Every structure is written in C-alpha cells, then in structure tokens.
C-alpha cells in the first residue's frame, strides 16, 4: 500500500501482478534501475540501466561475512539499516526531481529483496515502480536464448575489404543514412586485429558484449537488410555468438576495392597513436616472430623505430594483413566469390558518405 492509502484484498493482488514484469516489457518503462553492487553492474547490465546499489561491494561483503560467521538475524538487521540509508540517498540525490507519472523498472540479481526494497519505497511515494521477474538471472537467460534465435530472422549484408579499406567508417556512414547497421567492433570497443585496441578504452566483458548485441538485434526490422562487417569469431578479448556468426557468414557480401596508397594514408590517420609512440606497435609486431621469422620482424621493428611509416605500412599490408584477410574471408564467407564490388578511389569522409547514400538507397529499393 502507498502511504495513507487503504486497498481491498483483490486490488492488492492485481497491483502485485502489475508490479512484476518480464524482459519483454522493459521498453515500457521510463528508466531501468540496477540495484546490484557496482562490480556486478560493471560486468553486465540491462542496456541503458543506471546503477543505484542498495548495497555496495564492501557492504555486500560485510553482510555476507556476518551472515555466515555470526547469524542470519544479525546480518539482516545490519543489511536493513544499510539498504535504508542507501535508498534514502538515491531518492534525495537522483530521483527527487522525477515527476509523478515516472515509471521505473527495478532489478537485482534474482528479483528478490534488493530490488523489492527500493521498488516498495518508490511505490509508497506514489511512483509506478515495477520489478523484473527473476531479476538479472532471468534477463541473462533471455539474452542467451534470443541471440541464438534473432540472427536467423534477419537479412544481413556483409561488408568485406582488406585492412585499411574503411569498412567501419562505411558502417557509420550507412547508419547516418538511416540504414540498419550492426557494428560489432563498436560494441566490442576494438578494431578487430592484433593492433586493434582503442587507446584508453577498455573492452567490455563477454556478457556486456552479448547484451549490446542482443539490444541491437532485437530492434532491427526483419523486412530490411542489416549491414555488418566481415568479422572473425574473436574481436579482441570477446567472441561473436555462433548463431550470429553463421548468419553473417552465409549472407551476401560486398567488397571494398581501394588503392593501396589510399589505404596507407587512411591507416596512418586511423592509427596515429602508434605514429606518436611506436613502442606498443613494436611489442605487438614482436608477437608475430613465429609466423614470419626474426629477419622479417627485425626489418619491421627497424622501420617502426625509424618511424618510416610509408615503408612499413604497405609492407605490413602486402606481407601480413592482405594475405591473412583474403584466406580467412574466402574460407569463412561462403558468398564472397559473388561479392558485389564497391570501388572507392578515395577513403575520405565525403567519398565514403556518398557510397553509403547509394548503398542505403539501393537497399531501400530492393525492399
């Protein structure tokens, strides 16, 4: 019941049913609140959820220790006090400005006491708060089930092309043109090669990567094509789901054809952090010694140390990246042999955007 309100038994039962929802209903709410600890939230959470822990990591550990070493009763007393203080702080600092018709969805690990405590107080205030049935565990099971099923309903169009052919830039341009785009490298926070780490940007956990993919896949219209880049199974430290990878590898392809000199220019701009500090590049080139031998790696290291990029970059492309990419693409993307060519003499923003506009327009006509 809300403060000062009296309700009949039947009305209370209906309210309880309305206040517990499934994953399929999460878009019906104005805000999603994850009340788990910061470390639980950091590993994975419902996309768009904000973290308002009712117990932080240290408090949760204290309660757990007290529960096992002293007694459940003592743990519950301390837990109730800590949860009450944290809920009060969240209301004062984060929710005080919310209007009366605000509809929040609250979840914890399994839809139990942590989410129930905050949701109860929010409802008593007068907000239309609900909890997620089964909590994060239920959400996670639904994500795993749907990322197996959703790719089979979609029509992918895979963008292929050797390293430095601006595939990711083309995806971004297609998105600006209103096309449906699945940018797995953006979700993975990685460019997909041995040199693909984004400076100052950590990759998400595998679970978070899957959550991001699920959130993108579920929003696509099956009647329209979805553009994606030809990816390996692994993108840095995360791995692409098998069902999604299979759907992409059986999809029609288009392949970017750009001059080597233009690709070199593009890569020098894209990886300029290596140009400023070649140390990380040299360390990663050293990891290829088993593949190419000490003589070749020694030459590449010397060129990197001398910052002779106009010699090193095309040598790396011809000797390493292009042959490896071609072998992998031919092997894994079954329709690569019939790929639609996309010739780009320049890889600047204007040219790439014009190509995206043409592709998006032709995709619309096919629909």
DRENDO-1510 file (C-alpha; in Angstrom, 1 decimal, always signed):
<recs>
REC; n; res; u; v; w
REC; 1; UNK; +0.0; +0.0; +0.0 .
REC; 2; UNK; +1.1; +3.6; -0.5 .
REC; 3; UNK; +1.4; +5.9; +2.5 .
REC; 4; UNK; -2.0; +6.8; +3.8 .
REC; 5; UNK; -3.9; +4.6; +1.3 .
REC; 6; UNK; -6.1; +1.6; +2.0 .
REC; 7; UNK; -6.9; -1.0; -0.6 .
REC; 8; UNK; -9.0; -4.1; -0.7 .
REC; 9; UNK; -7.6; -7.6; -1.0 .
REC; 10; UNK; -8.5; -8.1; -4.7 .
REC; 11; UNK; -7.0; -4.7; -5.6 .
REC; 12; UNK; -3.7; -5.5; -3.8 .
REC; 13; UNK; -3.4; -8.8; -5.7 .
REC; 14; UNK; -3.9; -7.0; -9.1 .
REC; 15; UNK; -1.3; -4.4; -8.1 .
REC; 16; UNK; +1.2; -7.1; -7.2 .
REC; 17; UNK; +0.8; -8.7; -10.6 .
REC; 18; UNK; +1.2; -5.4; -12.4 .
REC; 19; UNK; +4.4; -4.7; -10.4 .
REC; 20; UNK; +6.3; -7.7; -11.6 .
REC; 21; UNK; +7.2; -7.7; -15.3 .
REC; 22; UNK; +9.2; -9.8; -17.8 .
REC; 23; UNK; +12.1; -8.9; -20.1 .
REC; 24; UNK; +9.7; -8.4; -23.0 .
REC; 25; UNK; +8.2; -5.4; -21.1 .
REC; 26; UNK; +11.4; -3.5; -20.3 .
REC; 27; UNK; +10.8; -0.9; -23.1 .
REC; 28; UNK; +7.5; +0.1; -21.4 .
REC; 29; UNK; +9.4; +2.0; -18.6 .
REC; 30; UNK; +10.9; +5.4; -18.3 .
REC; 31; UNK; +14.1; +4.3; -16.5 .
REC; 32; UNK; +15.7; +1.0; -15.6 .
REC; 33; UNK; +17.4; +0.8; -12.2 .
REC; 34; UNK; +20.0; -1.8; -11.4 .
REC; 35; UNK; +20.3; -2.0; -7.6 .
REC; 36; UNK; +23.2; -4.6; -7.6 .
REC; 37; UNK; +26.7; -3.7; -6.5 .
REC; 38; UNK; +28.9; -1.7; -8.7 .
REC; 39; UNK; +31.1; -4.7; -9.6 .
REC; 40; UNK; +28.0; -6.7; -10.6 .
REC; 41; UNK; +26.8; -3.8; -12.7 .
REC; 42; UNK; +30.2; -3.3; -14.3 .
REC; 43; UNK; +30.3; -6.9; -15.5 .
REC; 44; UNK; +27.0; -6.7; -17.3 .
REC; 45; UNK; +23.6; -4.9; -17.0 .
REC; 46; UNK; +20.5; -4.3; -19.0 .
REC; 47; UNK; +21.4; -1.8; -21.7 .
REC; 48; UNK; +20.6; +1.7; -20.6 .
REC; 49; UNK; +20.2; +0.8; -16.9 .
REC; 50; UNK; +21.5; +3.1; -14.2 .
REC; 51; UNK; +23.3; +1.7; -11.2 .
REC; 52; UNK; +21.8; +2.7; -7.8 .
REC; 53; UNK; +23.2; +0.0; -5.5 .
REC; 54; UNK; +21.3; -0.7; -2.3 .
REC; 55; UNK; +24.4; -2.3; -1.1 .
REC; 56; UNK; +27.9; -1.5; -2.5 .
REC; 57; UNK; +30.6; -4.1; -2.8 .
REC; 58; UNK; +32.1; -3.6; +0.6 .
REC; 59; UNK; +28.7; -3.5; +2.3 .
REC; 60; UNK; +27.6; -6.7; +0.5 .
REC; 61; UNK; +30.8; -8.5; +1.6 .
REC; 62; UNK; +30.2; -7.3; +5.2 .
REC; 63; UNK; +26.7; -8.7; +5.2 .
REC; 64; UNK; +27.8; -12.0; +3.7 .
REC; 65; UNK; +30.5; -12.4; +6.3 .
REC; 66; UNK; +28.1; -11.6; +9.2 .
REC; 67; UNK; +25.5; -14.0; +7.8 .
REC; 68; UNK; +27.9; -17.0; +7.7 .
REC; 69; UNK; +30.1; -16.2; +10.7 .
REC; 70; UNK; +27.6; -14.7; +13.2 .
REC; 71; UNK; +24.0; -15.2; +12.3 .
REC; 72; UNK; +21.4; -14.5; +9.6 .
REC; 73; UNK; +19.4; -12.4; +12.1 .
REC; 74; UNK; +22.4; -10.0; +12.8 .
REC; 75; UNK; +23.1; -9.8; +9.1 .
REC; 76; UNK; +19.5; -8.9; +8.3 .
REC; 77; UNK; +19.5; -6.1; +10.9 .
REC; 78; UNK; +22.7; -4.5; +9.6 .
REC; 79; UNK; +21.5; -5.1; +6.0 .
REC; 80; UNK; +18.2; -3.4; +6.6 .
REC; 81; UNK; +20.0; -0.3; +8.0 .
REC; 82; UNK; +22.4; -0.1; +5.2 .
REC; 83; UNK; +19.8; -0.6; +2.5 .
REC; 84; UNK; +17.5; +2.0; +4.1 .
REC; 85; UNK; +20.3; +4.6; +4.1 .
REC; 86; UNK; +21.3; +3.9; +0.5 .
REC; 87; UNK; +17.7; +4.1; -0.7 .
REC; 88; UNK; +17.2; +7.4; +1.1 .
REC; 89; UNK; +20.4; +8.8; -0.6 .
REC; 90; UNK; +19.3; +7.6; -4.0 .
REC; 91; UNK; +15.9; +9.3; -3.6 .
REC; 92; UNK; +17.4; +12.5; -2.4 .
REC; 93; UNK; +20.2; +12.7; -5.0 .
REC; 94; UNK; +18.8; +11.0; -8.1 .
REC; 95; UNK; +15.1; +10.7; -8.0 .
REC; 96; UNK; +13.8; +13.7; -6.2 .
REC; 97; UNK; +13.2; +15.6; -9.4 .
REC; 98; UNK; +11.1; +12.9; -11.1 .
REC; 99; UNK; +7.5; +13.7; -11.9 .
REC; 100; UNK; +4.5; +11.8; -10.5 .
REC; 101; UNK; +3.9; +9.8; -13.7 .
REC; 102; UNK; +7.6; +8.4; -13.7 .
REC; 103; UNK; +7.6; +4.7; -14.3 .
REC; 104; UNK; +10.9; +3.0; -13.2 .
REC; 105; UNK; +11.8; -0.7; -13.5 .
REC; 106; UNK; +14.0; -2.0; -10.7 .
REC; 107; UNK; +16.0; -5.2; -10.8 .
REC; 108; UNK; +18.6; -7.1; -8.8 .
REC; 109; UNK; +20.3; -10.5; -9.1 .
REC; 110; UNK; +17.2; -12.6; -8.9 .
REC; 111; UNK; +14.3; -10.2; -8.4 .
REC; 112; UNK; +14.3; -10.6; -4.6 .
REC; 113; UNK; +14.9; -8.4; -1.6 .
REC; 114; UNK; +17.3; -5.8; -3.0 .
REC; 115; UNK; +15.0; -4.7; -5.9 .
REC; 116; UNK; +11.9; -5.3; -3.8 .
REC; 117; UNK; +13.1; -2.9; -1.1 .
REC; 118; UNK; +13.7; +0.0; -3.5 .
REC; 119; UNK; +10.6; -0.7; -5.6 .
REC; 120; UNK; +8.4; -0.8; -2.5 .
REC; 121; UNK; +9.6; +2.6; -1.3 .
REC; 122; UNK; +9.2; +4.1; -4.7 .
REC; 123; UNK; +5.6; +2.8; -4.9 .
REC; 124; UNK; +4.8; +4.1; -1.5 .
REC; 125; UNK; +5.9; +7.5; -2.6 .
REC; 126; UNK; +3.4; +7.3; -5.5 .
REC; 127; UNK; +5.6; +6.3; -8.5 .
REC; 128; UNK; +4.6; +3.4; -10.7 .
REC; 129; UNK; +7.6; +1.2; -9.9 .
REC; 130; UNK; +7.9; -2.4; -11.0 .
REC; 131; UNK; +10.5; -5.2; -10.5 .
REC; 132; UNK; +11.9; -7.6; -13.1 .
REC; 133; UNK; +10.7; -11.1; -12.7 .
REC; 134; UNK; +13.7; -13.3; -11.9 .
REC; 135; UNK; +16.0; -10.3; -11.9 .
REC; 136; UNK; +19.3; -10.2; -13.8 .
REC; 137; UNK; +19.4; -14.0; -13.9 .
REC; 138; UNK; +16.2; -14.1; -15.9 .
REC; 139; UNK; +17.4; -11.3; -18.1 .
REC; 140; UNK; +20.6; -13.1; -18.8 .
REC; 141; UNK; +18.8; -16.4; -19.8 .
REC; 142; UNK; +16.6; -14.4; -22.1 .
REC; 143; UNK; +19.6; -12.7; -23.8 .
REC; 144; UNK; +21.3; -16.1; -24.4 .
REC; 145; UNK; +18.1; -17.6; -25.8 .
REC; 146; UNK; +17.3; -14.6; -28.1 .
REC; 147; UNK; +20.8; -14.2; -29.6 .
REC; 148; UNK; +20.5; -17.7; -30.8 .
REC; 149; UNK; +17.2; -17.0; -32.5 .
REC; 150; UNK; +17.2; -13.4; -33.6 .
REC; 151; UNK; +20.0; -13.6; -36.3 .
REC; 152; UNK; +18.0; -16.3; -38.1 .
REC; 153; UNK; +15.2; -13.8; -38.7 .
REC; 154; UNK; +17.4; -11.1; -40.2 .
REC; 155; UNK; +18.8; -10.5; -43.7 .
REC; 156; UNK; +22.5; -9.5; -43.4 .
REC; 157; UNK; +24.6; -7.7; -46.0 .
REC; 158; UNK; +28.3; -8.2; -45.1 .
REC; 159; UNK; +30.9; -5.5; -45.9 .
REC; 160; UNK; +34.2; -7.1; -46.8 .
REC; 161; UNK; +37.5; -5.5; -47.7 .
REC; 162; UNK; +41.2; -5.6; -46.7 .
REC; 163; UNK; +42.7; -3.9; -43.7 .
REC; 164; UNK; +42.5; -0.1; -44.1 .
REC; 165; UNK; +39.6; +0.0; -46.6 .
REC; 166; UNK; +37.4; +2.0; -44.2 .
REC; 167; UNK; +34.8; -0.8; -43.5 .
REC; 168; UNK; +33.9; +0.6; -40.1 .
REC; 169; UNK; +33.7; +4.1; -41.5 .
REC; 170; UNK; +31.3; +2.9; -44.2 .
REC; 171; UNK; +29.1; +1.3; -41.5 .
REC; 172; UNK; +29.0; +4.5; -39.6 .
REC; 173; UNK; +28.1; +6.4; -42.8 .
REC; 174; UNK; +25.3; +3.9; -43.5 .
REC; 175; UNK; +23.9; +4.4; -40.1 .
REC; 176; UNK; +23.8; +8.2; -40.7 .
REC; 177; UNK; +21.9; +7.4; -43.9 .
REC; 178; UNK; +19.2; +5.6; -41.9 .
REC; 179; UNK; +20.3; +2.0; -42.8 .
REC; 180; UNK; +20.2; -0.8; -40.2 .
REC; 181; UNK; +23.8; -1.4; -39.0 .
REC; 182; UNK; +25.3; -3.9; -36.6 .
REC; 183; UNK; +28.7; -2.5; -35.7 .
REC; 184; UNK; +30.3; -5.4; -33.7 .
REC; 185; UNK; +33.7; -3.6; -33.4 .
REC; 186; UNK; +32.0; -0.6; -31.8 .
REC; 187; UNK; +30.2; -2.9; -29.4 .
REC; 188; UNK; +33.5; -4.7; -28.7 .
REC; 189; UNK; +35.5; -1.4; -28.4 .
REC; 190; UNK; +38.1; -3.0; -30.6 .
REC; 191; UNK; +39.1; -2.7; -34.3 .
REC; 192; UNK; +39.4; -6.5; -34.7 .
REC; 193; UNK; +43.1; -7.0; -35.4 .
REC; 194; UNK; +46.3; -7.6; -33.4 .
REC; 195; UNK; +46.7; -3.8; -33.4 .
REC; 196; UNK; +43.0; -3.1; -32.7 .
REC; 197; UNK; +42.9; -1.9; -29.1 .
REC; 198; UNK; +41.3; +1.5; -28.8 .
REC; 199; UNK; +43.6; +3.8; -26.8 .
REC; 200; UNK; +42.3; +4.5; -23.3 .
REC; 201; UNK; +39.2; +2.3; -23.9 .
REC; 202; UNK; +38.7; -1.0; -22.2 .
REC; 203; UNK; +36.8; -3.8; -23.8 .
REC; 204; UNK; +33.5; -4.9; -22.3 .
REC; 205; UNK; +33.1; -8.2; -20.6 .
REC; 206; UNK; +31.8; -11.1; -22.8 .
REC; 207; UNK; +28.4; -10.7; -21.1 .
REC; 208; UNK; +28.3; -7.0; -21.7 .
REC; 209; UNK; +29.2; -7.5; -25.4 .
REC; 210; UNK; +26.4; -10.0; -25.7 .
REC; 211; UNK; +24.0; -7.6; -24.1 .
REC; 212; UNK; +24.9; -4.9; -26.5 .
REC; 213; UNK; +24.5; -7.3; -29.5 .
REC; 214; UNK; +21.1; -8.5; -28.2 .
REC; 215; UNK; +19.9; -5.0; -27.7 .
REC; 216; UNK; +20.9; -4.1; -31.3 .
REC; 217; UNK; +19.5; -7.3; -32.9 .
REC; 218; UNK; +16.1; -7.0; -31.2 .
REC; 219; UNK; +15.5; -3.5; -32.6 .
REC; 220; UNK; +16.1; -4.4; -36.2 .
REC; 221; UNK; +13.2; -4.7; -38.7 .
REC; 222; UNK; +13.4; -8.2; -40.3 .
REC; 223; UNK; +12.0; -6.7; -43.5 .
REC; 224; UNK; +15.0; -4.5; -44.0 .
REC; 225; UNK; +18.7; -5.6; -44.6 .
REC; 226; UNK; +21.2; -5.3; -41.8 .
REC; 227; UNK; +24.7; -4.2; -42.8 .
REC; 228; UNK; +27.6; -5.7; -40.8 .
REC; 229; UNK; +31.4; -6.0; -41.2 .
REC; 230; UNK; +33.1; -9.3; -42.0 .
REC; 231; UNK; +34.4; -10.3; -38.6 .
REC; 232; UNK; +36.4; -13.1; -37.2 .
REC; 233; UNK; +34.9; -15.2; -34.4 .
REC; 234; UNK; +37.0; -13.2; -31.9 .
REC; 235; UNK; +37.2; -9.4; -31.7 .
REC; 236; UNK; +40.0; -8.7; -29.2 .
REC; 237; UNK; +39.0; -10.4; -26.0 .
REC; 238; UNK; +35.4; -11.1; -26.8 .
REC; 239; UNK; +33.8; -13.7; -29.0 .
REC; 240; UNK; +30.9; -13.4; -31.5 .
REC; 241; UNK; +27.9; -15.7; -30.9 .
REC; 242; UNK; +27.9; -18.8; -33.2 .
REC; 243; UNK; +24.4; -18.2; -34.5 .
REC; 244; UNK; +25.1; -14.6; -35.4 .
REC; 245; UNK; +28.4; -15.6; -37.0 .
REC; 246; UNK; +26.7; -18.3; -39.0 .
REC; 247; UNK; +24.0; -15.9; -40.3 .
REC; 248; UNK; +26.6; -13.3; -41.3 .
REC; 249; UNK; +28.9; -15.9; -43.0 .
REC; 250; UNK; +26.1; -17.2; -45.1 .
REC; 251; UNK; +24.9; -13.7; -46.2 .
REC; 252; UNK; +25.6; -11.8; -49.5 .
REC; 253; UNK; +28.7; -9.7; -49.4 .
REC; 254; UNK; +30.0; -6.5; -50.9 .
REC; 255; UNK; +33.8; -5.9; -51.1 .
REC; 256; UNK; +35.5; -2.5; -51.0 .
REC; 257; UNK; +38.3; -2.0; -53.6 .
REC; 258; UNK; +40.6; +0.9; -52.7 .
REC; 259; UNK; +44.1; +1.7; -53.9 .
REC; 260; UNK; +46.9; +0.6; -51.6 .
REC; 261; UNK; +48.3; +4.2; -51.3 .
REC; 262; UNK; +44.9; +5.4; -50.1 .
REC; 263; UNK; +44.7; +2.6; -47.6 .
REC; 264; UNK; +48.1; +3.5; -46.3 .
REC; 265; UNK; +47.0; +7.1; -45.9 .
REC; 266; UNK; +43.8; +6.1; -44.1 .
REC; 267; UNK; +45.7; +3.7; -41.7 .
REC; 268; UNK; +48.2; +6.4; -40.8 .
REC; 269; UNK; +45.4; +8.7; -39.8 .
REC; 270; UNK; +43.4; +5.9; -38.1 .
REC; 271; UNK; +46.3; +4.6; -36.0 .
REC; 272; UNK; +48.1; +7.9; -35.4 .
REC; 273; UNK; +48.6; +6.9; -31.7 .
REC; 274; UNK; +51.2; +4.4; -33.0 .
REC; 275; UNK; +52.9; +7.0; -35.0 .
REC; 276; UNK; +53.3; +9.2; -31.9 .
REC; 277; UNK; +54.6; +6.3; -29.8 .
REC; 278; UNK; +55.8; +3.2; -31.8 .
REC; 279; UNK; +56.6; +1.2; -28.6 .
REC; 280; UNK; +53.2; -0.6; -28.4 .
REC; 281; UNK; +53.3; -1.3; -32.1 .
REC; 282; UNK; +56.8; -2.8; -31.9 .
REC; 283; UNK; +55.8; -5.0; -28.9 .
REC; 284; UNK; +52.9; -6.4; -30.9 .
REC; 285; UNK; +54.9; -6.9; -34.1 .
REC; 286; UNK; +57.3; -9.0; -31.9 .
REC; 287; UNK; +54.5; -11.4; -31.2 .
REC; 288; UNK; +54.5; -12.4; -34.9 .
REC; 289; UNK; +58.0; -13.7; -34.9 .
REC; 290; UNK; +56.9; -17.4; -35.1 .
REC; 291; UNK; +54.9; -16.6; -38.2 .
REC; 292; UNK; +57.5; -14.5; -40.1 .
REC; 293; UNK; +60.9; -15.2; -38.6 .
REC; 294; UNK; +63.4; -13.0; -37.0 .
REC; 295; UNK; +64.7; -11.4; -40.2 .
REC; 296; UNK; +61.3; -10.1; -41.3 .
REC; 297; UNK; +60.3; -9.0; -37.8 .
REC; 298; UNK; +63.6; -7.3; -37.4 .
REC; 299; UNK; +63.1; -5.3; -40.6 .
REC; 300; UNK; +59.6; -4.2; -39.4 .
REC; 301; UNK; +60.9; -3.3; -36.0 .
REC; 302; UNK; +63.7; -1.2; -37.5 .
REC; 303; UNK; +61.2; +0.6; -39.8 .
REC; 304; UNK; +58.9; +1.3; -36.8 .
REC; 305; UNK; +61.8; +2.6; -34.7 .
REC; 306; UNK; +62.8; +4.9; -37.5 .
REC; 307; UNK; +59.1; +5.9; -37.9 .
REC; 308; UNK; +59.3; +5.1; -41.6 .
REC; 309; UNK; +55.6; +4.6; -41.9 .
REC; 310; UNK; +55.4; +5.0; -45.7 .
REC; 311; UNK; +57.7; +1.9; -46.0 .
REC; 312; UNK; +56.4; -0.1; -43.0 .
REC; 313; UNK; +52.6; +0.2; -43.5 .
REC; 314; UNK; +52.5; -1.0; -47.2 .
REC; 315; UNK; +55.0; -3.8; -46.3 .
REC; 316; UNK; +52.7; -5.0; -43.4 .
REC; 317; UNK; +49.7; -4.9; -45.7 .
REC; 318; UNK; +51.2; -6.8; -48.5 .
REC; 319; UNK; +53.1; -9.4; -46.4 .
REC; 320; UNK; +50.7; -9.9; -43.4 .
REC; 321; UNK; +47.3; -8.3; -43.4 .
REC; 322; UNK; +46.1; -8.8; -47.0 .
REC; 323; UNK; +47.0; -12.5; -47.4 .
REC; 324; UNK; +45.6; -13.3; -44.0 .
REC; 325; UNK; +42.4; -11.4; -44.6 .
REC; 326; UNK; +41.9; -12.9; -48.0 .
REC; 327; UNK; +42.4; -16.5; -46.8 .
REC; 328; UNK; +40.1; -16.0; -43.8 .
REC; 329; UNK; +37.3; -14.3; -45.8 .
REC; 330; UNK; +37.3; -16.9; -48.7 .
REC; 331; UNK; +37.2; -19.7; -46.1 .
REC; 332; UNK; +34.5; -18.3; -43.9 .
REC; 333; UNK; +32.2; -16.2; -46.0 .
REC; 334; UNK; +30.6; -18.6; -48.4 .
REC; 335; UNK; +29.3; -16.0; -50.8 .
REC; 336; UNK; +32.4; -13.9; -51.0 .
REC; 337; UNK; +33.1; -15.2; -54.5 .
REC; 338; UNK; +30.0; -13.5; -55.8 .
REC; 339; UNK; +30.5; -10.3; -53.8 .
REC; 340; UNK; +29.3; -7.0; -55.1 .
REC; 341; UNK; +32.3; -4.8; -55.8 .
REC; 342; UNK; +32.4; -1.3; -54.3 .
REC; 343; UNK; +35.2; +0.8; -55.8 .
REC; 344; UNK; +36.4; +3.7; -53.8 .
REC; 345; UNK; +39.3; +5.8; -55.2 .
REC; 346; UNK; +39.4; +7.8; -52.0 .
REC; 347; UNK; +38.6; +6.9; -48.4 .
REC; 348; UNK; +37.8; +10.4; -47.2 .
REC; 349; UNK; +34.6; +11.3; -45.4 .
REC; 350; UNK; +32.8; +12.7; -48.4 .
REC; 351; UNK; +33.5; +9.7; -50.7 .
REC; 352; UNK; +32.6; +7.2; -48.0 .
REC; 353; UNK; +29.4; +9.0; -47.2 .
REC; 354; UNK; +28.4; +9.2; -50.9 .
REC; 355; UNK; +28.9; +5.5; -51.2 .
REC; 356; UNK; +26.8; +4.9; -48.1 .
REC; 357; UNK; +24.0; +7.0; -49.5 .
REC; 358; UNK; +24.0; +5.0; -52.7 .
REC; 359; UNK; +24.1; +1.7; -50.9 .
REC; 360; UNK; +21.3; +2.7; -48.5 .
REC; 361; UNK; +19.2; +3.9; -51.4 .
REC; 362; UNK; +19.6; +0.7; -53.4 .
REC; 363; UNK; +18.8; -1.4; -50.3 .
REC; 364; UNK; +15.6; +0.6; -49.9 .
REC; 365; UNK; +14.6; -0.1; -53.5 .
REC; 366; UNK; +15.3; -3.9; -53.0 .
REC; 367; UNK; +12.9; -3.8; -50.0 .
</recs>
